[in-house]
Amino acid sequence: MLEECRTLLFDVSLRANVSDQWLWLPDPSGGYSVRGAYHLLMTKDIPLADSEVELIWHNQVPLKVSVFAWRLLRDKLSTKTNLVNIGVIFSNASFCVSGCCFVETTHHLFLFCSTFASLWPLVRHWIGFIGVESNILSDHFLHFVHSTGGGKARRSFLQLIWLLCA
C-alpha cells in the first residue's frame, strides 16, 4: 500500500501562491451541498452537461477513436480478462501482454501497466498538468478534461488530447 501511495503522489508538486479548487460537476456554479448530493442519489439524475458519454464524441476525432473510448470506458475491450470471462482463453493465459506479470484488465493496461500507462505522466508533463491520477477510468477522463479549468476551448483541447492518447 505504501508503494501504491508513492506512485499516486509521484507527480504531485505543491506550488506557493496557487490555491487549490474543487469543482462539484453536478452543480459547478453552486458547489457541493449535502442536499444536492442527496437529491442526486435519490433521483438518480445523471448530470448530462460534460458527462463522459458526451465527451467521447468529439467532432475532430475519427469515429473509430470515439467508439474505442466508449468501449474502453465501459470495459468492453478484448482484454485477456474479458476473453477469459467469455471462455475464449483459459485463465492461465490472462497475464498482461507487456510481460509485467499482472492480470490484463482495462484498468491495468490504461492506468497501471509500466509499459502502456507510462504515457500519461508524459502527457501531463507536456501540457503542464499537475494533479493526482484517478484509479477509475471514467474519473480519469473527466478529471483530465476538467483539470485545469479554463473555458470551453481549453476543455475541448484536453478532451481531444485524452481521446487521441487513449
KERODREN-226803 format. One record per residue (C-alpha): x, y, z; residue number from 0. Coordinates in pm, 1 decimal, decimal comma, always signed. Last residue first. Layout:
# KERODREN-226803
{rec {X Y Z} NUM};
...
***
This chain:
# KERODREN-226803
{rec {-633,5 +652,6 -2528,2} 165};
{rec {-385,9 +920,8 -2631,8} 164};
{rec {-614,6 +1061,2 -2903,4} 163};
{rec {-913,4 +1068,5 -2671,4} 162};
{rec {-719,5 +1234,3 -2390,5} 161};
{rec {-570,6 +1500,2 -2620,3} 160};
{rec {-907,7 +1585,1 -2777,1} 159};
{rec {-1074,0 +1621,2 -2437,7} 158};
{rec {-787,6 +1845,1 -2327,0} 157};
{rec {-840,9 +2067,6 -2632,5} 156};
{rec {-1218,8 +2071,5 -2583,3} 155};
{rec {-1170,1 +2168,5 -2218,7} 154};
{rec {-942,1 +2456,1 -2323,6} 153};
{rec {-1191,6 +2574,3 -2588,0} 152};
{rec {-1481,2 +2559,7 -2340,2} 151};
{rec {-1307,9 +2784,2 -2093,5} 150};
{rec {-1046,0 +2732,5 -1832,6} 149};
{rec {-1035,5 +2484,6 -1550,9} 148};
{rec {-706,8 +2299,6 -1546,0} 147};
{rec {-830,4 +1954,4 -1460,7} 146};
{rec {-1170,5 +1946,7 -1632,8} 145};
{rec {-1070,3 +1721,9 -1923,3} 144};
{rec {-819,4 +1520,7 -1718,7} 143};
{rec {-1056,9 +1483,2 -1425,0} 142};
{rec {-1336,4 +1364,4 -1653,3} 141};
{rec {-1114,1 +1106,0 -1825,3} 140};
{rec {-950,9 +977,2 -1505,8} 139};
{rec {-1293,7 +966,6 -1339,1} 138};
{rec {-1422,6 +748,0 -1624,5} 137};
{rec {-1116,3 +524,3 -1597,4} 136};
{rec {-1117,6 +478,9 -1219,7} 135};
{rec {-783,5 +484,2 -1034,4} 134};
{rec {-767,3 +862,9 -1059,7} 133};
{rec {-444,6 +1049,6 -1117,9} 132};
{rec {-336,3 +1318,4 -875,8} 131};
{rec {-252,0 +1659,1 -1009,8} 130};
{rec {-16,3 +1877,3 -1206,0} 129};
{rec {-97,8 +1937,3 -1569,8} 128};
{rec {+166,3 +2130,8 -1762,5} 127};
{rec {+53,2 +2011,2 -2105,9} 126};
{rec {+372,5 +1814,6 -2174,7} 125};
{rec {+406,6 +1696,4 -1813,5} 124};
{rec {+55,4 +1553,7 -1817,2} 123};
{rec {+125,6 +1382,4 -2149,9} 122};
{rec {+447,3 +1228,0 -2018,2} 121};
{rec {+280,7 +1115,6 -1694,7} 120};
{rec {+3,8 +956,7 -1905,3} 119};
{rec {+222,2 +758,2 -2147,5} 118};
{rec {+360,0 +534,2 -1871,1} 117};
{rec {+23,0 +358,3 -1874,2} 116};
{rec {+139,2 +129,8 -2155,9} 115};
{rec {+467,7 -16,9 -2030,2} 114};
{rec {+450,4 +9,5 -1650,6} 113};
{rec {+88,0 -101,6 -1659,2} 112};
{rec {-121,7 +88,7 -1405,0} 111};
{rec {-377,9 +318,8 -1565,8} 110};
{rec {-466,0 +205,0 -1918,5} 109};
{rec {-342,2 -151,7 -1924,8} 108};
{rec {-434,2 -229,1 -1563,9} 107};
{rec {-774,3 -64,2 -1580,5} 106};
{rec {-866,6 -247,5 -1899,8} 105};
{rec {-757,9 -574,8 -1747,0} 104};
{rec {-450,3 -787,1 -1815,8} 103};
{rec {-355,4 -976,1 -1499,9} 102};
{rec {-14,5 -865,1 -1378,9} 101};
{rec {+316,4 -1036,0 -1460,7} 100};
{rec {+476,1 -731,1 -1632,0} 99};
{rec {+518,4 -923,1 -1957,4} 98};
{rec {+374,0 -646,5 -2175,3} 97};
{rec {+93,1 -877,9 -2291,4} 96};
{rec {-53,9 -873,4 -1944,1} 95};
{rec {-141,6 -1207,8 -1787,4} 94};
{rec {-467,9 -1382,8 -1870,4} 93};
{rec {-323,1 -1702,6 -2020,4} 92};
{rec {-366,7 -1911,1 -1700,7} 91};
{rec {-733,6 -1809,0 -1705,6} 90};
{rec {-801,8 -2001,3 -2026,6} 89};
{rec {-892,8 -1823,6 -2349,8} 88};
{rec {-1219,1 -1762,5 -2538,6} 87};
{rec {-1443,5 -1850,6 -2244,7} 86};
{rec {-1640,9 -1526,0 -2215,1} 85};
{rec {-1477,6 -1429,0 -1885,1} 84};
{rec {-1132,4 -1539,3 -2005,4} 83};
{rec {-1162,5 -1304,8 -2307,2} 82};
{rec {-1263,9 -1022,4 -2073,5} 81};
{rec {-956,8 -1087,0 -1859,0} 80};
{rec {-736,5 -1104,2 -2169,3} 79};
{rec {-855,2 -765,2 -2283,0} 78};
{rec {-1091,3 -756,0 -2577,3} 77};
{rec {-1235,8 -413,3 -2493,8} 76};
{rec {-1579,6 -375,8 -2334,4} 75};
{rec {-1468,8 -220,5 -2005,7} 74};
{rec {-1734,4 +53,0 -2034,2} 73};
{rec {-1483,9 +341,1 -2050,1} 72};
{rec {-1274,9 +148,9 -2303,7} 71};
{rec {-1574,6 +65,7 -2526,0} 70};
{rec {-1671,4 +434,6 -2549,2} 69};
{rec {-1306,6 +528,5 -2599,8} 68};
{rec {-1278,9 +276,5 -2888,2} 67};
{rec {-1602,2 +411,7 -3038,6} 66};
{rec {-1461,8 +764,5 -3012,7} 65};
{rec {-1141,1 +654,1 -3185,5} 64};
{rec {-1337,0 +472,5 -3459,5} 63};
{rec {-1540,9 +789,1 -3520,8} 62};
{rec {-1230,1 +990,4 -3601,0} 61};
{rec {-1171,0 +1278,1 -3357,9} 60};
{rec {-1225,2 +1641,4 -3456,9} 59};
{rec {-1602,1 +1630,1 -3397,2} 58};
{rec {-1562,0 +1493,5 -3045,4} 57};
{rec {-1787,8 +1215,0 -2915,4} 56};
{rec {-1615,1 +1091,1 -2600,1} 55};
{rec {-1725,4 +1398,9 -2407,8} 54};
{rec {-2097,8 +1327,4 -2427,6} 53};
{rec {-2076,7 +991,5 -2251,9} 52};
{rec {-1810,1 +1125,7 -2015,9} 51};
{rec {-2058,3 +1377,2 -1882,9} 50};
{rec {-1999,2 +1739,3 -1987,3} 49};
{rec {-2351,7 +1855,0 -1905,8} 48};
{rec {-2569,8 +1548,5 -1869,3} 47};
{rec {-2584,2 +1530,7 -1492,8} 46};
{rec {-2712,3 +1186,5 -1402,5} 45};
{rec {-3042,4 +1202,1 -1219,3} 44};
{rec {-3065,0 +901,0 -991,1} 43};
{rec {-3347,9 +1076,7 -808,6} 42};
{rec {-3233,3 +969,3 -463,3} 41};
{rec {-2856,9 +988,4 -519,2} 40};
{rec {-2861,8 +1325,9 -695,7} 39};
{rec {-3107,4 +1469,6 -442,0} 38};
{rec {-2886,9 +1353,4 -155,9} 37};
{rec {-2580,1 +1507,6 -321,0} 36};
{rec {-2765,4 +1836,0 -376,0} 35};
{rec {-2894,2 +1842,0 -17,0} 34};
{rec {-2546,7 +1766,0 +117,2} 33};
{rec {-2414,5 +2059,4 -80,4} 32};
{rec {-2134,1 +2083,4 -332,4} 31};
{rec {-2090,4 +2387,4 -549,0} 30};
{rec {-2346,6 +2641,0 -662,0} 29};
{rec {-2192,5 +2718,5 -1000,5} 28};
{rec {-2046,2 +2377,0 -1079,2} 27};
{rec {-2361,7 +2183,7 -977,6} 26};
{rec {-2341,5 +1816,4 -1084,3} 25};
{rec {-1967,0 +1863,2 -1150,2} 24};
{rec {-1868,8 +1968,7 -796,0} 23};
{rec {-1542,2 +2156,7 -856,2} 22};
{rec {-1263,9 +2175,3 -601,0} 21};
{rec {-1002,2 +2448,7 -616,9} 20};
{rec {-646,0 +2465,3 -495,7} 19};
{rec {-477,9 +2799,6 -442,7} 18};
{rec {-151,4 +2894,3 -607,7} 17};
{rec {+73,7 +3129,2 -407,7} 16};
{rec {+332,7 +2856,7 -341,6} 15};
{rec {+327,1 +2549,1 -557,0} 14};
{rec {+289,9 +2191,9 -439,5} 13};
{rec {+408,3 +1908,7 -656,1} 12};
{rec {+230,1 +1583,4 -712,9} 11};
{rec {+383,7 +1363,8 -982,2} 10};
{rec {+488,7 +1079,8 -752,0} 9};
{rec {+187,1 +1104,3 -519,8} 8};
{rec {-11,1 +815,0 -668,4} 7};
{rec {+301,0 +602,5 -707,9} 6};
{rec {+407,1 +672,5 -350,5} 5};
{rec {+61,5 +569,5 -227,2} 4};
{rec {+79,3 +247,6 -430,7} 3};
{rec {+424,5 +177,6 -283,7} 2};
{rec {+290,6 +231,1 +68,5} 1};
{rec {+0,0 +0,0 +0,0} 0};
***
